[in-house]
Amino acid sequence: MEKDLILTEGALKVSCKLSAPDHGPIQRVVLGVHGLAGSANDQIQTIIAEEMAMFRCAVLRFDFPGHGDSPMPELTLKDSVDSLLTVARYARDRFPEVEDLCIFATGFGAYVTLIALEELTELPGQVKLVIQTPCVRMHDTLLSMLRLTEERFWVMERITLPLPRPLDVTHHFYQELTEHLVLTPQPIPILILHCDCDEYIHMEDIQHFRRLNDHAKLVIIPGMSHRFTEEGAWDMVLDLTRDWFEYQQVLLTDWI
């Protein structure tokens, strides 16, 4: 069963999809958080929803402002963080009997989740987090995606991120990114999934983030690029994610 929802909180409006088993108790709630220029309909978000529903999970995936079916046209970091928190609060209200709030976030979505993590952990129950190719230095990653220097970025009147979907990026949004850093200790254990062929995120930054969080687990999946489009990638991601949500540890150590 899948429902399309519009969640509202003040002036904020969030386009959201809820997938849940038709019958029986819900074991856990999973939030799918997409990356920059992605959407709730991205391949990995759809796969996560379908796979987790088979394990009696309710899955909520949503669009950031300026993405997908969002009714809010302009992307800002503040509205992105507020969108995630709105969906999380809805999940807690909708499924109060479920203890675990599990989050699978990729790229920019991982960055937003890390910014919101302190508030997320104040909600009832336990938060379990998997972040894939997290943009831990988001302002640098954005410039890399745009193939611009910071100096060139500031003098341009209109900036569009062309891939995988065109996305207008404002100077205000970039300024927000420079003011919110996530290379800091985090309050809960985290599974970090990364690849050794990432075009945008430096391995040194991921390893630095891991050193700051000694209760985190870093898994490097060889031969994968930033968007994990290579054959077999999602099978690995799904198995590792299920292990973390179920046991908060990685069992398939032969892939590490």
C-alpha positions, 0 to 999 in steps of 0.5 A, spaced: 500 500 500 502 506 498 499 513 499 501 520 497 501 525 502 502 533 503 504 534 510 504 541 512 507 545 518 506 552 518 508 555 511 512 549 510 509 543 505 512 537 504 510 532 498 511 525 501 509 517 500 507 512 505 508 505 504 506 500 509 504 493 509 496 492 508 496 487 514 499 485 521 503 489 525 509 494 523 516 492 526 519 499 524 518 506 521 524 507 515 525 514 513 528 515 506 532 521 505 534 523 497 540 526 495 541 533 491 537 534 485 534 527 486 527 525 489 523 521 493 522 517 486 529 515 485 531 508 484 534 507 491 529 510 495 524 506 491 528 500 492 528 501 500 521 502 500 519 496 496 524 492 500 523 494 507 515 493 506 517 486 505 520 486 512 513 489 515 516 496 515 512 503 514 517 507 509 516 514 508 520 518 503 519 525 501 521 531 496 526 536 499 524 543 497 525 545 489 525 537 488 520 532 485 513 533 487 515 539 492 510 544 492 515 549 495 519 551 489 526 554 492 531 550 495 533 552 502 537 548 507 533 551 513 526 548 509 530 542 508 531 540 515 524 542 517 522 538 512 525 532 515 523 534 522 516 534 519 516 527 516 519 524 522 514 527 527 509 525 523 512 518 523 512 518 530 505 520 531 502 516 525 506 509 528 506 511 536 507 503 538 513 503 534 520 504 537 525 504 532 525 510 527 530 508 522 533 513 517 536 511 510 539 518 507 544 519 501 549 525 499 545 531 501 540 528 505 545 525 509 548 532 510 541 534 512 540 528 517 546 530 521 544 537 522 537 535 524 540 529 528 540 532 535 532 534 534 531 527 531 534 524 537 529 528 542 523 524 539 520 518 542 524 512 541 530 510 538 533 513 532 538 508 527 541 511 522 545 509 515 548 514 511 550 513 504 556 517 501 554 523 506 556 530 503 560 532 510 563 538 507 557 540 503 559 546 500 565 544 497 561 538 494 556 543 491 562 546 488 565 540 485 558 538 482 557 545 479 565 545 477 566 552 479 570 555 484 567 559 489 570 566 486 566 564 480 560 561 483 559 568 487 559 572 480 554 568 477 547 570 477 544 564 475 547 557 477 543 550 475 546 544 477 545 539 471 545 532 473 541 528 475 536 533 474 536 540 473 536 544 479 537 552 481 542 553 486 542 560 489 547 564 493 543 564 499 543 556 499 550 556 498 551 561 504 547 556 508 551 550 507 558 554 509 554 556 516 552 549 517 558 544 518 557 536 520 564 534 521 563 533 528 561 528 534 554 525 533 550 523 538 548 516 536 552 510 532 551 511 525 553 506 519 557 510 513 556 506 507 562 509 502 565 507 495 572 508 493 571 511 486 566 517 489 567 523 484 565 528 489 566 526 496 574 525 498 575 519 502 579 523 507 573 527 509 569 521 510 575 518 514 575 524 518 568 524 520 569 516 522 575 518 527 570 523 530 565 518 531 568 512 534 561 509 535 560 509 528 561 504 523 565 505 516 564 500 510 567 501 504 564 498 498 569 497 492 568 499 485 562 504 486 561 511 484 558 516 488 551 514 485 552 507 486 549 505 479 554 499 478 551 492 478 550 489 484 551 495 488 544 496 491 544 488 493 550 490 498 547 496 500 540 493 502 543 487 506 548 492 510 542 497 511 537 491 514 543 488 518 544 495 521 536 497 522 535 490 525 542 489 529 545 495 529 551 492 527 554 489 520 554 482 519 556 481 512 564 483 514 566 479 507 564 485 503 568 490 508 
